[in-house]
Amino acid sequence: MKQFFGMSRRGNLDEALQGLRQPQFLMLLSNNDQFEAHVAALEQRFPGVPSIGCIGMAYQTGMVEQGVGVIAFTDGVTAAANVLEQASTMPVKYIQRLEKDIQTVGGSARDTVCIDFCAGNDACVLTTIYTALQKRGISLMGGTGDQGRVAANGRVYQDAVAYGIVRNQGGRVKTYKENIYHQLGDYRFVASGTDRANYILGALNGKSAKQVYKDILHVSDQEILTRTFQNPFGKLNGDDTCIISIKEVQGNALACFRQVNDSDVLILLELGDYRAIVQQTIAQICRDFPRRSAVFSVNCLFRYKLFSEQGYMQDYLRDMAALGNHAGFVGYGEHYNNRFVNQSMTCVVFE
């Protein structure tokens, strides 16, 4: 298979589609003002080709912060796309759509992946999707778009998750998750006073979550929101750590970008040597896949901001380009199988 990337910083879809012939799966990354028009125009240009889309920044060797980006798979994939609606209340109501698409594509753990663009309520959505995927061992990666809207097959949806089931006819697929943080000290907290619906973390070990964070890191209220780039929380999940970013201060509580529940065990994280970690990820992918057709990734908005502030973003894209054809988008949360994480990178590699 091959991966196509086209872009227009002016938001000209025709410009972004120059050179694309006979796509077998399409991903649209557009801006808030032109999203609906781009979704309709893409379907008109390639009617019947499975497609998903969301509002967000795209990248390949450079960033498309405004405008439009198109990522397409050609020459050797089988794909199906659809949506699960009512993501905030009952996405399981539509699970038969996904089950049917999995059956139609006919893939296995070895050669098939699910890529999703979500409008919100990620944790519930991922649990629902994964109940269908795990029966065949199919991996998932994806992320959350902006403005609560996604698209599939030429239609725009709110409160939904758009997904594509993609089978590589030419070899294997594998998903990866990159974490550039490690534990700070031996702090260990039990969460309480949480509001699951609004992702509120009220207390840690019985004390105000805001005050605990401030006392350990010696920061002011105003500094908390930028300090989360260096020191997010982590939720222990077996041998893995799910990163939890701080969104805002609410009184004595902290609003997060990921759900925290009462009695969850949290740790505090600190930023590691991200340049070295990226090189380790690249080296691992090269060991696993000596021959690579494409790499599609989702990078968190906070990673994008951190890398940009550190003057590393362009170098990062250049480093990832060493893998071959690498493209992706900046998300508001990253998906890896049944896990919703923050401040991470997830990707899928095609042999």
matplotlib code that plots the C-alpha trace (Angstrom):
import matplotlib.pyplot as plt

x = [0.0, 0.9, 0.1, -0.7, -0.5, -1.9, -2.4, -3.4, -2.7, -5.3, -8.0, -8.2, -9.3, -8.5, -4.9, -4.7, -6.0, -3.5, -1.9, -4.3, -5.6, -7.9, -7.8, -9.1, -9.4, -9.5, -8.9, -9.8, -8.3, -10.0, -10.7, -13.8, -15.1, -14.7, -15.3, -18.8, -17.9, -14.7, -16.6, -19.2, -16.6, -14.4, -17.3, -18.3, -14.7, -14.4, -17.9, -18.3, -14.6, -14.6, -13.7, -13.5, -12.7, -12.4, -11.3, -7.6, -4.1, -2.4, 1.3, 3.8, 7.2, 5.6, 2.5, -0.8, -2.2, -5.0, -6.4, -6.9, -4.9, -5.8, -4.3, -5.2, -4.3, -3.9, -2.6, -3.4, -5.9, -9.4, -11.4, -14.8, -15.9, -18.9, -19.9, -21.2, -23.7, -24.9, -21.3, -22.1, -25.0, -25.3, -22.7, -23.3, -26.7, -24.8, -22.2, -23.7, -22.4, -18.8, -19.3, -20.6, -17.7, -15.2, -16.8, -16.9, -13.2, -12.4, -9.1, -7.2, -4.8, -1.9, -3.1, -6.0, -6.3, -9.2, -8.5, -11.0, -11.8, -13.9, -16.1, -15.9, -16.7, -13.6, -13.4, -16.9, -16.5, -13.3, -14.7, -17.6, -15.5, -13.0, -15.6, -16.1, -12.4, -10.9, -12.9, -10.5, -7.6, -7.7, -5.8, -7.1, -5.5, -6.9, -7.7, -10.2, -10.9, -11.9, -15.3, -17.3, -17.8, -16.6, -17.4, -17.8, -18.6, -19.6, -21.8, -21.0, -22.0, -22.0, -21.7, -20.3, -17.1, -16.1, -14.0, -12.2, -11.4, -8.4, -6.8, -3.3, -3.2, 0.5, 1.6, 1.4, 0.2, 1.1, 0.1, 2.5, 2.1, 4.9, 5.2, 7.8, 7.2, 8.3, 7.4, 8.5, 9.6, 7.6, 4.3, 1.2, -2.3, -5.8, -8.3, -11.6, -14.1, -14.2, -16.9, -16.7, -19.0, -16.9, -13.4, -13.0, -10.3, -11.3, -8.9, -5.7, -5.2, -8.0, -6.4, -7.3, -5.9, -4.9, -3.1, -1.3, 0.0, 1.1, 2.9, 4.9, 5.9, 6.0, 3.8, 1.1, -2.5, -1.6, 1.4, -0.5, -1.8, 1.6, 3.3, 1.2, 3.4, 6.3, 4.3, 1.0, -0.6, -0.4, -2.9, -1.5, -2.9, -1.1, 2.4, 1.3, 0.7, -2.1, -1.2, -3.7, -3.4, -4.7, -7.2, -8.0, -8.3, -11.8, -11.9, -9.8, -10.2, -8.5, -10.4, -8.6, -8.7, -9.4, -11.8, -10.6, -12.7, -12.8, -10.2, -8.1, -4.4, -2.4, 1.2, 3.0, 5.0, 7.9, 9.2, 12.0, 14.6, 12.0, 14.5, 16.1, 12.7, 11.6, 14.8, 14.1, 10.6, 11.9, 14.5, 11.9, 9.7, 12.6, 13.4, 9.8, 9.3, 12.5, 10.1, 7.5, 4.8, 3.4, 3.2, 0.0, 0.2, -1.7, 0.2, -1.4, -2.0, 0.1, 3.0, 2.7, 2.8, 5.7, 7.7, 7.0, 8.0, 11.2, 12.0, 11.7, 8.5, 10.1, 13.0, 10.5, 8.7, 12.1, 13.1, 9.8, 10.2, 13.2, 10.7, 9.5, 6.0, 4.9, 1.8, -0.8, -2.8, -2.8, -5.5, -7.1, -6.6, -5.1, -6.5, -4.6, -6.7, -9.2, -7.2, -7.8, -4.6, -3.2, 0.1, 1.1, 1.7, -0.1, 0.6, 0.0, 2.7, 2.0, 4.4]
y = [0.0, 3.6, 6.7, 10.0, 13.4, 16.6, 20.0, 23.6, 26.2, 28.4, 25.8, 24.9, 21.3, 21.0, 22.0, 19.4, 16.7, 17.3, 14.1, 11.8, 8.9, 6.1, 6.3, 3.4, 5.2, 8.9, 11.0, 14.7, 17.2, 20.6, 23.8, 24.9, 27.3, 25.1, 21.6, 21.0, 22.3, 20.2, 17.0, 17.5, 18.3, 15.3, 13.0, 14.6, 14.2, 10.5, 9.2, 6.0, 5.8, 5.2, 8.4, 9.9, 13.4, 15.9, 19.4, 19.6, 20.4, 18.0, 17.4, 15.5, 17.2, 20.5, 21.6, 22.7, 24.8, 26.3, 25.1, 21.5, 18.3, 15.0, 11.6, 8.8, 5.1, 3.7, 0.6, -2.2, -1.7, -2.8, -0.4, 0.5, 3.6, 4.6, 6.2, 5.3, 8.0, 9.1, 8.9, 10.7, 8.4, 5.1, 4.4, 0.7, 1.1, 1.3, -1.4, -3.6, -1.2, -1.8, -5.5, -5.6, -3.5, -5.8, -8.8, -7.0, -6.1, -9.5, -8.8, -10.1, -8.9, -9.3, -7.0, -4.8, -1.7, 0.6, 4.3, 6.6, 10.3, 11.1, 14.1, 13.4, 11.0, 9.1, 6.6, 5.2, 5.2, 3.2, 0.7, 0.2, -0.1, -2.4, -5.0, -5.6, -5.3, -7.6, -10.6, -10.5, -9.0, -5.9, -2.9, 0.7, 4.0, 7.5, 10.7, 13.5, 16.3, 19.9, 21.5, 18.4, 17.4, 14.4, 13.1, 9.8, 9.0, 12.6, 13.4, 15.5, 14.2, 15.7, 13.6, 10.7, 8.7, 8.1, 5.1, 3.3, -0.4, -0.7, -4.0, -4.0, -6.3, -6.2, -7.1, -6.5, -3.6, -2.7, 0.2, 2.0, 4.4, 6.8, 8.2, 10.9, 11.1, 9.1, 9.0, 12.0, 10.9, 8.3, 10.3, 8.1, 9.5, 8.1, 10.3, 11.4, 14.2, 13.4, 14.4, 11.8, 13.7, 16.9, 15.2, 16.9, 15.8, 17.2, 15.7, 13.7, 11.7, 13.7, 17.1, 19.7, 18.5, 22.0, 22.6, 19.2, 20.0, 23.5, 22.4, 19.7, 21.8, 25.2, 26.9, 29.5, 29.0, 30.7, 28.4, 25.2, 25.1, 25.5, 23.3, 20.3, 20.2, 19.2, 17.5, 15.8, 13.2, 9.5, 6.8, 3.3, 0.7, -2.6, -2.1, 1.0, 4.6, 6.7, 10.4, 12.8, 16.5, 19.4, 21.5, 24.2, 25.2, 25.1, 26.4, 24.0, 21.2, 20.5, 19.9, 17.4, 16.3, 12.7, 11.1, 10.4, 8.2, 8.0, 5.5, 5.8, 5.5, 8.4, 9.4, 12.6, 12.5, 14.6, 15.2, 12.9, 13.3, 13.5, 13.7, 10.4, 8.7, 9.7, 8.1, 5.0, 4.7, 5.2, 2.5, 0.1, 0.6, 0.0, -3.3, -4.5, -3.3, -3.3, -2.4, 0.2, 1.5, 4.2, 5.5, 7.4, 9.1, 11.3, 13.7, 15.4, 19.2, 19.5, 17.7, 20.0, 23.0, 21.7, 20.7, 24.1, 26.0, 24.0, 24.6, 20.9, 20.5, 20.8, 18.6, 16.0, 15.9, 15.5, 12.7, 10.8, 11.3, 9.0, 6.2, 6.8, 8.1, 9.6, 11.8, 12.5, 15.1, 16.9, 15.6, 16.6, 13.2, 10.0, 6.5, 3.3, 0.1, 0.6, 3.4, 7.2, 9.0, 12.6, 14.1, 11.0, 9.9, 6.9, 5.6, 2.7, 1.3, -0.5, -3.0]
z = [0.0, -0.3, 1.8, 0.1, 1.9, 0.4, 2.0, 1.4, 4.0, 2.1, 2.6, -1.1, -1.2, -4.9, -4.2, -1.4, -3.7, -6.6, -7.6, -5.8, -7.9, -7.0, -3.2, -1.2, 2.2, 2.9, 6.1, 6.0, 8.5, 8.1, 9.8, 11.7, 9.0, 6.0, 7.5, 6.2, 2.7, 2.6, 3.7, 1.0, -1.7, -0.9, -1.2, -4.5, -5.8, -4.7, -4.3, -2.4, -1.1, 2.6, 4.5, 7.9, 8.9, 11.8, 12.6, 13.4, 12.3, 9.9, 9.4, 7.3, 7.0, 8.0, 9.9, 8.4, 11.3, 9.2, 5.9, 5.0, 4.9, 3.2, 4.0, 1.7, 1.4, -2.1, -3.9, -1.6, 1.2, 1.9, 4.0, 5.4, 7.3, 9.4, 12.7, 16.1, 17.1, 20.6, 21.8, 25.1, 26.0, 24.1, 21.4, 21.9, 20.2, 16.9, 17.5, 14.7, 12.2, 13.3, 13.6, 10.0, 8.7, 10.5, 8.8, 5.4, 5.5, 6.8, 8.5, 11.4, 14.1, 11.7, 8.9, 10.1, 12.2, 13.3, 13.0, 14.8, 15.0, 18.1, 19.0, 22.8, 25.6, 24.5, 27.4, 26.9, 23.1, 23.2, 25.6, 23.3, 20.1, 21.7, 22.6, 18.9, 17.9, 20.5, 19.2, 16.2, 18.1, 15.9, 17.3, 17.5, 17.3, 16.8, 18.5, 19.3, 16.9, 17.7, 17.9, 18.6, 15.0, 12.9, 9.4, 7.7, 4.1, 3.2, 6.2, 9.3, 12.7, 16.2, 19.4, 17.4, 16.6, 13.0, 12.4, 9.5, 9.4, 7.2, 6.1, 4.6, 1.6, 1.4, 4.9, 8.6, 10.7, 14.3, 16.6, 19.0, 21.9, 22.9, 26.5, 27.1, 30.8, 33.9, 37.5, 39.7, 43.1, 45.0, 45.2, 45.2, 45.5, 45.9, 44.1, 45.6, 45.2, 41.5, 39.0, 36.2, 33.8, 34.0, 34.5, 37.9, 40.3, 43.7, 46.2, 46.5, 49.7, 51.2, 50.5, 47.8, 44.5, 43.5, 46.8, 46.6, 43.1, 44.1, 47.2, 45.5, 42.5, 44.1, 41.5, 41.6, 40.4, 37.1, 36.5, 36.9, 33.3, 31.7, 34.3, 33.2, 30.0, 32.3, 35.1, 34.3, 36.4, 35.6, 36.2, 36.8, 34.4, 34.9, 33.6, 31.7, 32.7, 31.2, 31.2, 32.6, 31.6, 33.6, 31.8, 34.3, 37.9, 39.4, 42.9, 44.9, 42.3, 39.0, 35.8, 33.6, 29.9, 31.0, 33.4, 36.9, 39.3, 43.1, 44.4, 41.2, 42.1, 40.6, 40.4, 39.4, 36.2, 34.9, 31.4, 30.2, 27.4, 24.7, 21.9, 23.0, 23.5, 20.0, 18.6, 20.7, 19.2, 15.7, 16.3, 17.7, 14.6, 12.3, 14.1, 13.9, 10.3, 8.2, 5.3, 5.9, 3.5, 5.7, 9.3, 10.4, 13.8, 16.3, 18.4, 21.4, 21.2, 24.4, 22.8, 19.8, 22.1, 24.1, 21.1, 19.5, 22.6, 22.8, 19.1, 18.4, 16.4, 12.9, 14.0, 15.3, 11.9, 10.2, 12.6, 12.0, 8.2, 8.5, 8.8, 5.3, 4.5, 7.9, 8.3, 10.9, 12.9, 16.2, 18.5, 21.8, 23.2, 21.9, 21.5, 21.9, 21.9, 24.7, 26.4, 26.2, 27.0, 27.1, 26.1, 24.1, 20.5, 19.0, 15.6, 13.2, 11.0, 7.7, 6.3]

ax = plt.figure().add_subplot(projection="3d")
ax.plot(x, y, z, "-o")
ax.set_aspect("equal")
plt.show()
